Amino acid sequence: MSEVDGQMITADSFPQLLADIRAIIVEARRSVYAGINAIQIDHNWNIGRRIVEEEQGGKLRAEYGKRTIAKLSAHLCAEFGEGYSERYIWEFRRFYVTFPDIKILHTRVPNLSWSHFRSIMRLRDPYSILKGNEQIFATKYQLNIPTPEELTEEVAKQRATLLIQLAEQEGGDAK
């Protein structure tokens, strides 16, 4: 038995104390992760937006765009590290082009991380997997945020289900 601020901590009360403190830590970490994730999504989207604005404003030719991204990458990597390689900057650009309305991302799929979006962007039609399924993603992953591998598996399952449904519809229409 020990005493903390005049309260006796017994062997019987310790497990509950430990469980309560663990829950506080887990919730704090979850909140920090969600905050960092939202900032990273905004950061990547805004970098992509700025690059696309520059391209469209100056009507850049593809070759000039490649040189611009290479030059940006060299400067940003020197100052901020390898998270700004050419590959990542191209991904930021593609993120903006694929999802041009960031408000939709924040309101419809607020729990997906950058890794999730990278997995989704690998699809031929990335927006189609979210369109109409925003609530499913937001609800399903609100408490249990999946790994990128789990999300990729879920996307494959949903795509297979959709293909089966389309095949059944086509078969039903032929009858």
Buried (B, 14 or more C-beta within 10 A) or exposed (E): EEEEEEEEEEEEEEEEEEEEEEEEEEEEEEEEEBEEBBEBBEEBBBBBBBBBEEBEEEEBEEEEBEEBBEEBBEEBBEEEEEEBBBEBBBBBBBBBBBBEEBEBBEEBBBBBBBBBBBBBBEBEEBEEBBEEBBEEBBEBBEEEBBEBEBBBEBBEEBBEEEEEEEEEEEEEEEE
